[in-house]
Amino acid sequence: MVDSADARFTSGVVNDGNWFQSAEGADKFSFNGRPEIAFLAATADFPTGSTDVPVADTKAYSVGDLVVVGETFVTTIARTEPKKLVLAAPYPLAGVKERTTVFRFLTTAETTIATDALSSSQFVQVADEGMLFDGCRIVIGDTDYHMVTEIKGKVARVFPNLHRDRATGTKIRFLDPAVHSTLRENHPAGATVLKVFAGQRQKFKAKMKVRIDFDDPVEVADVGEDTVTLAKPTPRVYPIGSQVGVTADRKLFWGMYHAMFVSIFLTDAMRKSGFA
């Protein structure tokens, strides 16, 4: 829903006159999507090989959390202090104030590489169809962080390209910033038990409200190892790979003369929130 601060437009339709007249910093587009990825930025420079990352607040982080430091370095949290995260492995680069970031993910579903893949390849064939989706983050072999830019059946296109040869059976972990999974198989209308990837590890809980492919929220009644039982039947058919998880209200603001760029911003924001 588009909400204009000065009542020029509320329906989401922007005419030519409004296109250049957006109230500065006040007009906004609201939508319900996946929660943003939580991250911290370094509050000071730190040397190459350090395990200590100075940050503003560590309350949301716990020992054992899987994190991505900088752009690609994957490790876990060994210890937390009020203003410092201690990594389980030394960061191989010099940390830069406000530029080096620490992203926290839930360690969730796992699959494996189904066919040997060569270094520099941008395609990986996985064993389980439906687990990955466009825009999701993965760790290959516990060391390499990638984003899936496209998925067709069991073949995923990843960015950046593979850093090294990967053998059949290499573990792939699907990462997510919030409670979230995908359907392992097609589900008919009227289903109450959803077969998902890693229901318990993904921290689904009874009485939690979730959405399936961003339909109306429904309450969770029970959670099994690979199942989520709903309090009421599903209203329609959902295919394999449909997303199941919590969502959050998101808003995108723009200002005077910025309206012409709204479509670009929305496309990017909605893709990051799990929209196809």
C-alpha positions, 0 to 999 in steps of 0.5 A: 500500500502506498501512503502519501503524507499530503493525500495526493495518492493512497492507492498505489497509482502515481500519476504524472503530476505526482511523479515529481511531487512526492512529499520529501521523506514522507511518502512510503510504500508498505508491504509485508515481507520477510524480516530484514537480516540483522547485522552489526557494524564494527565500531573501530578498526581491528587488525588482520587475524583478530578474533575480537570485533568491537560492536555497539551491542551484542544482546541479540547474539549468543555463543554458537551463532553462525555469522558472516563477517565482511562479505564472505567469511563464515564462522561462529561466535565463541564469546560475547562481551557487552561491546565485543564479539569474539569469533571462533576463528580469526578474521583474515582481513583487517577490520574497518570501522563502520564498513566491516559487518557481522551478519547473524543467521539461523543455522537451518536446513541442510542438503548436499551437492548431487554432482561434482562442481568445478571451481569458478562454476556458477551452477550447483546441483543439489540433492533436495528439490524445494529447499532453496529459492531465489535470493536465499543465502547458503554456506557450502562446505562450512566455509564458503558463503553464497547467494542463490540468484536463481533456482530451477528444480535442483540446479542453483545458480550462485553468486559469487561463483564457486571458490574451489572444486566441490565433490558430490556429497559436500554439505550445503546449509541454508541460512535465514535471518528469521524463522523460515522454511520451505515445503518438501512436497506439493500440498493440497488445499485443506492440509493441516500438516506441512512437510518442511525442511528442518521444522524444529531446527528452524525454531518454529513454535506452537502459537507462532503466526506464519504465512505460506507464500505470503498468504494470510497468517495462520497459527502453528499448533505443533512442530515436528522434526520436519513438520509444522502442524497448523491450527486450521487447514490451508485455503489452497494448493501449495507447490513444493518450494513454497515458503513458510515462515514469519513475516514483518511489516516493512516500509520504504520511504522516498522523497521529492524527485525520488519517486522516479526511482521507486520501482527500482527500490521496491524491486530490490527491497521485495527481492531481499524480503523473499518475493520471487 
